[in-house]
């Protein structure tokens, strides 16, 4: 999740850039049910084969209500889940109380409270909240948090943004360029297609980038 620095600003084409965090705080309970209605494997099936086969350190940025963090922990990974919205963290820890996940209150683009070298960094439906001026800085910070040969996975919500929170329609090509400037190379672009929650106006792409040379 992003910080609140862009709340109240106006995006392109006059879109409403209302604060992101208040929306998620107010809707945390129903979002936990909605996000939990589809599995980690269904959402991220196009990149599952890229995940490490053994023990690994994983960072879930904008972990929301905890579905992905819990699923990654079940795979045997050491998971750090970053989420700035207290209400979402509360829902996550109630829904997945048995998960071996360490929760951190932090936010993009700087992630000042997050430290470590991670084999995988996941941003699931998060990048779309970053305003243009923050994306380069965020990518540099994420690259710095990756271990050598670490994998960055970014899922992108595509389609016209809603008007109830700050959101941008960011194409995979832009994420690839930002990643290249930060020293990451493209591994895969997945055209995930239609929205698994049944929203006709929404479709998804996933970009997988890796640190270092082949």
Beta strands, then each sheet from edge to edge (+ up, - down):
strand 1: 9-10
strand 2: 16-17
strand 3: 57-61
strand 4: 78-82
strand 5: 101-104
strand 6: 118-124
strand 7: 146-158
strand 8: 184-194
strand 9: 203-211
sheet 1: 1+ 2-
sheet 2: 5+ 4+ 3+ 6+ 7+ 9- 8+
end
